[in-house]
Amino acid sequence: MEKNNQKDQQNLEERASHTPSELNADNALPELMQMSVCRNKIFRYDLYTFYYPDMLFEDSKVVIEIDGGYHKGRVDYDRIRDERFKERGYVVLRFKNEETKDKVEFLQKLLSKFLQIEDRKDRYGLSTYIRSIQWLLKDNRKNRHENTVRITDFL
């Protein structure tokens, strides 16, 4: 029993160190979502099976996974894992590492995926997340437009 506790503790410590792609995705999220996300959350499927999703939104029953190159050899494992989340009512949204590098691009893809699942009844709070992403993207476009230098500014 003590050996299992040590292994669980080791797994938690490993999960505490996020990959750069996970940090990119996390930092891109609107503040409201950053406050709502469960990081390093143990998702217990049964007595012997535990998962550590990258980002878990319990209120809206959404899991966000950021997949690195190592996932190429884990396709079957990821499929089984996704099915187990779905059995518990969660929707799993997967992104590749490269999709998290550009904040705006990541938010646009996340928004698109959220809009596809918004109409499900058990997605409490998802519409609030959608509005916060839309607002952040709109604010980003406004700031980019304001910071654009035009040739006429110098004439």
C-alpha positions as CSV (number, residue, x, y, z in Angstrom):
1,M,0.0,0.0,0.0
2,E,2.8,2.4,0.9
3,K,4.4,1.7,-2.5
4,N,1.2,2.8,-4.3
5,N,1.1,6.0,-2.2
6,Q,4.7,6.8,-3.2
7,K,3.8,6.2,-6.9
8,D,0.8,8.5,-6.7
9,Q,2.9,11.2,-5.0
10,Q,5.5,10.8,-7.8
11,N,2.8,11.1,-10.5
12,L,1.5,14.3,-8.9
13,E,5.0,15.8,-8.7
14,E,5.6,15.0,-12.4
15,R,2.3,16.6,-13.4
16,A,3.1,19.7,-11.4
17,S,5.7,20.6,-14.0
18,H,3.8,21.6,-17.1
19,T,5.1,21.4,-20.6
20,P,5.7,24.7,-22.5
21,S,2.7,24.0,-24.7
22,E,0.5,23.5,-21.7
23,L,1.7,26.8,-20.3
24,N,1.1,28.5,-23.6
25,A,-2.5,27.2,-23.7
26,D,-3.1,28.1,-20.0
27,N,-1.7,31.6,-20.4
28,A,-3.9,32.2,-23.5
29,L,-7.1,31.5,-21.6
30,P,-9.2,34.4,-20.4
31,E,-8.8,35.1,-16.7
32,L,-12.3,33.7,-15.9
33,M,-11.3,30.4,-17.4
34,Q,-7.9,30.4,-15.7
35,M,-9.7,30.7,-12.4
36,S,-12.0,27.8,-13.2
37,V,-9.6,25.3,-14.6
38,C,-8.5,22.4,-12.5
39,R,-4.8,21.7,-13.0
40,N,-3.1,18.6,-11.7
41,K,-6.6,17.2,-10.9
42,I,-6.7,13.5,-10.4
43,F,-9.6,12.0,-12.4
44,R,-10.5,8.7,-10.8
45,Y,-12.1,6.4,-13.3
46,D,-12.3,3.4,-11.0
47,L,-10.5,2.0,-8.0
48,Y,-7.3,1.3,-10.0
49,T,-7.4,3.8,-12.8
50,F,-6.4,7.4,-12.5
51,Y,-5.9,10.1,-15.2
52,Y,-4.3,13.5,-15.0
53,P,-5.9,15.7,-17.6
54,D,-4.0,18.8,-18.7
55,M,-7.0,21.0,-18.1
56,L,-10.2,20.0,-16.5
57,F,-13.3,22.2,-16.4
58,E,-15.6,20.3,-14.0
59,D,-18.5,22.8,-14.2
60,S,-18.9,22.5,-18.0
61,K,-17.5,18.9,-18.1
62,V,-14.7,19.7,-20.6
63,V,-11.2,18.3,-20.7
64,I,-8.5,20.0,-22.7
65,E,-5.5,17.9,-23.7
66,I,-2.3,19.3,-25.3
67,D,-0.6,16.5,-27.3
68,G,3.1,16.5,-27.9
69,G,5.1,14.2,-30.2
70,Y,5.0,11.4,-27.6
71,H,1.3,11.0,-28.3
72,K,2.0,9.4,-31.7
73,G,2.9,6.2,-30.0
74,R,0.0,6.4,-27.5
75,V,-3.0,6.6,-29.9
76,D,-4.8,3.6,-28.4
77,Y,-4.1,4.7,-24.9
78,D,-5.5,8.2,-25.6
79,R,-8.5,6.7,-27.4
80,I,-9.4,4.6,-24.3
81,R,-8.7,7.5,-22.0
82,D,-11.0,9.8,-24.1
83,E,-13.8,7.1,-24.0
84,R,-13.5,6.9,-20.2
85,F,-13.9,10.6,-19.9
86,K,-16.9,10.5,-22.2
87,E,-18.5,7.8,-20.1
88,R,-18.5,10.3,-17.2
89,G,-20.1,12.9,-19.4
90,Y,-17.0,14.9,-20.4
91,V,-16.1,16.2,-23.8
92,V,-12.4,15.9,-24.6
93,L,-10.8,18.6,-26.8
94,R,-7.4,17.8,-28.1
95,F,-4.8,20.3,-29.4
96,K,-1.4,19.6,-30.9
97,N,1.6,21.4,-29.3
98,E,2.0,23.6,-32.4
99,E,-1.6,24.9,-32.0
100,T,-0.8,26.5,-28.7
101,K,2.2,28.7,-29.9
102,D,0.0,31.5,-31.3
103,K,-2.4,32.8,-28.6
104,V,-5.0,34.2,-31.0
105,E,-5.0,31.1,-33.2
106,F,-5.3,28.8,-30.2
107,L,-8.2,30.9,-28.8
108,Q,-10.0,30.8,-32.2
109,K,-9.7,27.0,-32.4
110,L,-10.9,26.7,-28.8
111,L,-13.8,29.0,-29.4
112,S,-14.7,27.0,-32.5
113,K,-14.7,23.7,-30.6
114,F,-16.7,25.3,-27.7
115,L,-19.3,26.5,-30.1
116,Q,-19.7,23.0,-31.5
117,I,-20.6,21.6,-28.0
118,E,-22.4,24.6,-26.6
119,D,-25.9,23.3,-27.1
120,R,-25.4,20.3,-24.8
121,K,-27.5,20.6,-21.7
122,D,-24.8,19.5,-19.3
123,R,-22.3,22.2,-20.3
124,Y,-23.0,24.6,-17.4
125,G,-21.0,27.7,-17.7
126,L,-19.7,27.1,-21.2
127,S,-21.6,30.1,-22.7
128,T,-19.7,32.3,-20.2
129,Y,-16.4,30.9,-21.4
130,I,-17.4,31.4,-25.0
131,R,-18.3,35.1,-24.3
132,S,-15.0,35.6,-22.4
133,I,-13.0,34.2,-25.3
134,Q,-14.9,36.3,-27.8
135,W,-14.3,39.4,-25.8
136,L,-10.6,38.6,-25.5
137,L,-10.3,38.0,-29.2
138,K,-12.2,41.3,-29.9
139,D,-9.9,43.2,-27.5
140,N,-6.9,41.6,-29.2
141,R,-8.0,42.7,-32.7
142,K,-8.7,46.2,-31.3
143,N,-5.3,46.5,-29.8
144,R,-3.6,45.2,-32.9
145,H,-5.5,47.7,-35.0
146,E,-4.5,50.6,-32.7
147,N,-0.9,49.6,-32.8
148,T,-0.7,49.4,-36.6
149,V,1.5,52.1,-38.1
150,R,0.2,53.6,-41.3
151,I,2.3,55.4,-43.9
152,T,-0.1,58.3,-43.7
153,D,0.9,58.8,-40.0
154,F,4.3,60.1,-41.3
155,L,3.1,62.4,-44.0
